[in-house]
Amino acid sequence: MEKVIINFNGSKSEILIGTSWESVSELIQESGVAIVTDSNVQRLYGEKFPDFPVLTIRPGEASKKLEVIEFLAERLIETGIDRTGFLLGIGGGVVCDITGFLASIYLRGIRCAFVSTSLLSQVDASIGGKNGVNLGSTKNVLGSFSQPEFVICDPVMLQTLPEDEYFSGLAELIKTAIIGNEKLFGLIENNYSGISKRDPDLLTMLESMAVNFKTAVVSEDEKESGLRRVLNFGHTYGHAIELYKSFRHGYAVASGMELAAAFSCSRGYLSKPEYDRIIGLLKTFKLLRRHDLPDTQLKQLILRDKKRSGNDIYFVFAQGIGKAVVEKIAVDEVVDFYRKNKSVQ
Ligand SMILES: NC(=O)c1ccc[n+]([C@@H]2O[C@H](COP(=O)([O-])OP(=O)(O)OC[C@H]3O[C@@H](n4cnc5c(N)ncnc54)[C@H](O)[C@@H]3O)[C@@H](O)[C@H]2O)c1
């Protein structure tokens, strides 16, 4: 078990990796708690939830919208949750994003925590205090920064995760290794079998490394004005691919990382052998899928990216393996590189 603590302006958030999720009752107050979950997670784990009212949403991205926040807030009022109340989200990134946002605005803010149940949320979505919902097809446009009091990441729960969801989460773990930890990259390379079998002890170790990196970044830049941008490695092309092809996030990011790695190579940030290692790892876990994104649509899709600033964008380059550098470049440059190098897919 590993505990990582994030401190923000006097408030503390604890990430507990490898802790059994069933110990959550010991960490929450005795009354005034409501649980938010989705119907898949409830079906699999609901019987063992602590004995509090459970508000269940439909699984998936479509639930990340204001209507669902309103629906849940109404249920909280009916349940009698007041300012002393506590929201516990038990689920993947969607449940954590919704729970965190709802807790930050309900009665101007109540306490909350997460049991993070997908690989993507254990290594990324539930860590760092960003939350929110989508508006139409624009992702995460309404939200807030607020930290859960604790997050339990129990890799045993990943045994029930559908294969595509698991490997989609793995792409974010690989991203973290590329931008922040070469040792983690090597461990992923050398543990194909344990990762494929979802060995909880191995995952506890790998997740701890990823969470330590993300918390270090987030602690320095809670509101994404600088360093935190490195976390978007692969996401500029990745988001465009996700919008175009509706791939699961991690698969879109994997294709985005393939392109970003090639771009990093062309800028001299990454050597050819390092590039080959990155592509080799993405291929080993079958993360690269054909997307056929037309270059004519890329600019329009990138212009919808929140990380853009006018006609420029903060693009993240891999600087070797284990380090990243961010450059503000013209969106046209990103599009041009794609036009000339589409064949890397
Ligand atoms: N706030 C952030 O910093 C941040 C960062 C990255 C991603 N995100 C968000 O996270 C979301 C994606 O998260 P996700 O991939 O976890 O999606 P998700 O929450 O939709 O979960 C994926 C699927 O797996 C199911 N599931 C979850 N845990 C399970 C388990 N243990 N066993 C079986 N099934 C399980 C869910 O019901 C769902 O069908 C996106 O909305 C994205 O925007 C947020």
Ligand as a Chemical Component Dictionary entry (heavy atoms), coordinates in Angstrom:
data_LIG
# 
_chem_comp.id                   LIG 
_chem_comp.type                 NON-POLYMER 
_chem_comp.pdbx_formal_charge   0 
_chem_comp.three_letter_code    LIG 
# 
loop_
_chem_comp_atom.comp_id 
_chem_comp_atom.atom_id 
_chem_comp_atom.alt_atom_id 
_chem_comp_atom.type_symbol 
_chem_comp_atom.charge 
_chem_comp_atom.model_Cartn_x 
_chem_comp_atom.model_Cartn_y 
_chem_comp_atom.model_Cartn_z 
_chem_comp_atom.pdbx_ordinal 
LIG N1  N1  N 0  -10.412 15.160 -14.212 1  
LIG C1  C1  C 0  -9.324  14.786 -14.855 2  
LIG O1  O1  O 0  -8.217  15.253 -14.578 3  
LIG C2  C2  C 0  -9.457  13.774 -15.948 4  
LIG C3  C3  C 0  -8.306  13.235 -16.556 5  
LIG C4  C4  C 0  -8.461  12.246 -17.529 6  
LIG C5  C5  C 0  -9.737  11.831 -17.891 7  
LIG N2  N2  N 1  -10.821 12.394 -17.288 8  
LIG C6  C6  C 0  -12.179 11.954 -17.653 9  
LIG O2  O2  O 0  -12.345 10.589 -17.301 10 
LIG C7  C7  C 0  -13.372 10.047 -18.104 11 
LIG C8  C8  C 0  -12.988 8.681  -18.572 12 
LIG O3  O3  O 0  -12.778 7.853  -17.462 13 
LIG P1  P1  P 0  -12.950 6.266  -17.571 14 
LIG O4  O4  O 0  -12.159 5.781  -18.696 15 
LIG O5  O5  O -1 -12.724 5.718  -16.220 16 
LIG O6  O6  O 0  -14.471 6.130  -18.035 17 
LIG P2  P2  P 0  -15.782 5.631  -17.277 18 
LIG O7  O7  O 0  -15.931 6.231  -15.956 19 
LIG O8  O8  O 0  -16.898 5.812  -18.254 20 
LIG O9  O9  O 0  -15.521 4.076  -17.075 21 
LIG C9  C9  C 0  -15.365 3.259  -18.198 22 
LIG C10 C10 C 0  -16.339 2.090  -18.177 23 
LIG O10 O10 O 0  -15.862 1.135  -17.253 24 
LIG C11 C11 C 0  -16.877 0.810  -16.308 25 
LIG N3  N3  N 0  -16.175 0.508  -15.066 26 
LIG C12 C12 C 0  -15.527 1.369  -14.261 27 
LIG N4  N4  N 0  -14.907 0.687  -13.284 28 
LIG C13 C13 C 0  -15.162 -0.604 -13.491 29 
LIG C14 C14 C 0  -14.761 -1.821 -12.835 30 
LIG N5  N5  N 0  -13.928 -1.803 -11.790 31 
LIG N6  N6  N 0  -15.218 -2.989 -13.327 32 
LIG C15 C15 C 0  -16.033 -3.013 -14.432 33 
LIG N7  N7  N 0  -16.428 -1.927 -15.096 34 
LIG C16 C16 C 0  -15.989 -0.739 -14.626 35 
LIG C17 C17 C 0  -17.789 1.992  -16.276 36 
LIG O11 O11 O 0  -19.084 1.637  -15.849 37 
LIG C18 C18 C 0  -17.758 2.432  -17.727 38 
LIG O12 O12 O 0  -18.655 1.673  -18.476 39 
LIG C19 C19 C 0  -13.603 11.025 -19.246 40 
LIG O13 O13 O 0  -14.826 11.679 -19.067 41 
LIG C20 C20 C 0  -12.451 12.009 -19.121 42 
LIG O14 O14 O 0  -12.790 13.314 -19.535 43 
LIG C21 C21 C 0  -10.710 13.332 -16.339 44 
# 
loop_
_chem_comp_bond.comp_id 
_chem_comp_bond.atom_id_1 
_chem_comp_bond.atom_id_2 
_chem_comp_bond.value_order 
_chem_comp_bond.pdbx_ordinal 
LIG N1  C1  SING 1  
LIG C1  O1  DOUB 2  
LIG C1  C2  SING 3  
LIG C2  C3  SING 4  
LIG C2  C21 DOUB 5  
LIG C3  C4  DOUB 6  
LIG C4  C5  SING 7  
LIG C5  N2  DOUB 8  
LIG N2  C6  SING 9  
LIG N2  C21 SING 10 
LIG C6  O2  SING 11 
LIG C6  C20 SING 12 
LIG O2  C7  SING 13 
LIG C7  C8  SING 14 
LIG C7  C19 SING 15 
LIG C8  O3  SING 16 
LIG O3  P1  SING 17 
LIG P1  O4  DOUB 18 
LIG P1  O5  SING 19 
LIG P1  O6  SING 20 
LIG O6  P2  SING 21 
LIG P2  O7  DOUB 22 
LIG P2  O8  SING 23 
LIG P2  O9  SING 24 
LIG O9  C9  SING 25 
LIG C9  C10 SING 26 
LIG C10 O10 SING 27 
LIG C10 C18 SING 28 
LIG O10 C11 SING 29 
LIG C11 N3  SING 30 
LIG C11 C17 SING 31 
LIG N3  C12 SING 32 
LIG N3  C16 SING 33 
LIG C12 N4  DOUB 34 
LIG N4  C13 SING 35 
LIG C13 C14 SING 36 
LIG C13 C16 DOUB 37 
LIG C14 N5  SING 38 
LIG C14 N6  DOUB 39 
LIG N6  C15 SING 40 
LIG C15 N7  DOUB 41 
LIG N7  C16 SING 42 
LIG C17 O11 SING 43 
LIG C17 C18 SING 44 
LIG C18 O12 SING 45 
LIG C19 O13 SING 46 
LIG C19 C20 SING 47 
LIG C20 O14 SING 48 
# 
